[in-house]
């Protein structure tokens, strides 16, 4: 493999291009693979995009030579194809990086995970994406089964000591289904990275108030400080010991900020790639309150 895809913001940070970026990535985002065998109905990969991000290719050696000191983490995104683990191992071994390396991938065998760990991968994230098996079967095609994804996350936690599950809000799940899958994953020691659905063939992104509520729920669940009341599947009340100050930031692996992965630079921002200003935090909380009643014991 002579070339590797690089997100537009990462390419700018590595000075592979002269593109201007509004917010610098705190993780370097790379991608291996040319064509995905999967046919997930929400994915834009067939058009050189993943979500709203363009991924131009560059020579592997040019990319690797510029990595050190540029960010706090490397994230290798991978398509679903035969030989993907071999390609990832080759790239990671060439890097000899001095910062943690994450791999975002479909579930694979324990043997392959051990190979990745030996090569230098610190953790993996798996795109479960859907909150229920029914939605999974509707949206995700030509990939491993729901049960294989669940087993893959469990195995990743055992092999690496940590794992991240990607969940997309806006695929038809109820609030209760979203909260329950996040609870279940956190109980297993698996982190949750939230994404907003990016429409491909029509449709709409999730309501901002609802997405903000799910962000706050995720943060409260992670900290073990929230209780939730539902009516017919919709979040009706949220009880919080305190409001998470970082609830509306990009969630995922440490140092991940994924600038403008789900949104245009001009906004609205579903996941903030940098610390919120006071007025932005107030607006986010107001958006939550328009969607759900919040009870907090914090002053």
N, C-alpha and C positions, 0 to 999 in steps of 0.2 A: 504494500500500500504506500504510494508515493505522495498522495495528497489527503488532506483532512479538512473538513468543513469547520468554519469558525464563525461564531455569531458576529453580526455587524459591529456591535459595541466592543466585543473582545478584539476584533481586528483593528479597530481604532486605538484601543488601549495598547496593543502590541506594536503599534505604528506600522502595521501592514497596509493600512489605508490612511487617508487624510480626512476621513469622514468626521464631522462634528457629532458629539454625543452629549445629550443634556445631563445625563448622570452616568458616571463611570461604573462599570461592573466591579464588584468586589470579589467575584469568582470569574475565572476564565472559562468560557463555555465553548467546547469543541464538539464535533460530531463525526462519528465513523459510519460508513455505509453509503451506498449510492441509491439503492432501491429497497424499500421495505416490503416484506412479504405480507405484512398485516394490511388490513383494509378497514381500519377504524373510521367510522362515519364522520367523526369530528376532526380528523387530522388533515393538515394542509401539506404534509411532507412531500407529496407528489409534485409540488410547484416550487421547490427550493425554499420553502418556508416551514418553520415549526412554530405554531401559533402565529403571532404577528412578526416573528423574527426572521430575517434573511440570513442564510448560512452560505456565504461564498467559499469556494475551496481555495486552499493555499498549499504549497509544498510543505510536507511534514517537517522537514529539517528547518525551514524558515520559521515555522511556528515555535518549535521546541527551543530554538536558539534565543528566543526573546522572552521566555516564560519567567525566569527567576526574578523575584522581587516585584512583580507587577500586581499581584493580588494575593488573597489569603487562602484560596482554594482553586483547584481545577475540577471542572465537571465535564465528563465525557458522556455526551448523549449518544445513544446507539439505536440504530434501526433494527428491525427484526429480520434476520436473514441467516442462512447457513454460514458458519465460520466467523460470526460476529465476535465471539469470545477470543478467538485466535487474533483477530485484528486489534481488539482492545489491549490484549496482553502485549503485543508487539509495540504499540504506541506507548503504553505505560513504561515498559522496560527501556525504551529509547529516551524517555523523558528524564529519568533519574532525578525526579523533582524533589525539592526540599519543602514543599507544602502539601497538605492533604489532597488526595485525589478521590473524587466521588465518581461513580458510574451510574447513569440512569439507563435502565434496561428492562427488558421483559424477564420473567422468571426463568431461571436456568438451574442446572443440577448443582448439588452440593460440591461435586468434583470441580465444576467450572468456577464456582465461587471461591473455592480454595486456591485455584490457579490464579484468580484475580487478586486475592489477598497476598499470595506469595509474590506476585509481580509488583505490588506496591499500592494497591487500591485500599483506601481507608474505610469506605462504606459504599453501599449501593442503594439506589432509590428505584422503586418499582412502580410503574404507572397503573395502579389499580383503576384509577379514574372514576369508576362508577360506585355508587353507594350501596347498590343491591345486585344480587346475581341476575335478577330479571333485566335490569337496565344494562348490565354488563353484556348479556346475550343480545340485547337490542343494538348496542353501539359498537362493540368490539368484535371484529371479524378476522378470521384466519390467524388467530393468536392462541396461546395456551388457554385452558379453561379457567373459570373463576376459582375452582378448587386449587389449581396449579399456581395461580397468583397468590392465594392465601398461604399455600405451603411454601412458596418462594420467599415471601416476606418473613415467615417464621424461620426458615433456614438462614436467610440473610442475617437476622438478629443473632442466631446461634454462631454463625461463622465470624461475623465482623464485630459482634458486640453491640451493634446498632443497625438500624435500617430506617428508611423513609418510604412512606406510601404517598403517592400523588393522588389527590382527590379533586375532581372537577365539580364545581357547583354550577347547576344550570342544565343538567341532562335529564331532568324530569323527576328527580328525587324529592321527597318531602323533607321538611326541616327535621322531622323526627328521625328519618332514615339517615340523614347526614350526621346528626349528632350521635346516633347509635353506632355508626361505623367508626366515627372518630373515637368514641369511648372505647370500643372494642380494641382498636389498634393501639391506643395509648396504654391500655391495660396489659398488652403484650410487650410493652416497651418499644413500640414502633412509632416514630415521629410522623406527623401528618403535614404535608405541604399542600396548601390550598391553591387552586387555580380557578379563574372564572372562565366559563364556557366562551370560546371565541367562535362566533357563527361562521360557517363555511358555505353552506348552501342555503342561505336565508336563515330565518330564525332570529332570536334576540339574545343578547347577553343577559345574565341574571340581573334582576332589580338590585340597585345599589344598596338600598336599605337591608334587603335580605342577605346580600353577600357580606355586608358589614356585620350583621348579626352572627353569621356563620364564622367569620373571622374571630369575633369576640368569644363565641362558644368554643372554638378550637383552643384559644389561648387559656380560657378558664379550665377546660378539661385537662390540658397539659399541666396546669399548675394545681389541679385538684381543688379548685375553689369555686365551682359553679354548680347550680342546680337548675333544672329546666322543667317547665310546664308546657304541655302541648294540648291543643284542641284540634281534633281531626287531622293530626299530622303537622299542623302549623305551630311554630313556636309562639306561645302566648305570653309567657313570663320567663324572665331570666333572673335568678338570684345569684348575686356575686358578692364575695367578701370585699373585693376591690375591682376597679376597672384596670385591665392590663394596659400599660402604657405602650407596649409594643404589639398590640393585637393586630394593627392594620398594616404592619410592615410585611414584606415578602416573607413567607414561611418556607421552611425546608431545611437543608443541611446548614451547618454553621457557615457564616460568611456569604451565604447566597442572597443576592438581591434582585436577580433577573430583571434588569431595567426594561420596562415597557413590553413585557412578554405578552400581557393580556390587553394592552391598551395603547392608544396613540399618545405621542408625547404631550399633546395639548390636553389630554385627559378625556373623560374623568379617569382617575387612577384607582384601579381595583386593589392593587398591591403596591404600597409605597416602597420605592427602592432606596429610600434614605429617610432619615429621621423626620417626623412630621413637625411642621410649625404649629404653634399653639392654636391658631385659627383653623388649621387643617384637622387637628385632633378633635377640637370642639365640633366641627362640622361632621366628622365621622361618627362621633357619639350621638349627635342629633339625628343622623341618618338611621342609626340603630334604634333610637327611641321612637322614631316614626313607624318602625316595623314591629317592635316588641316592647312590652313593658319591662323595665329594669328595676330591680330592687337591690340596693347595695348598702352594706354596713359601713362603708368607708365614709369619712366626713366630706 
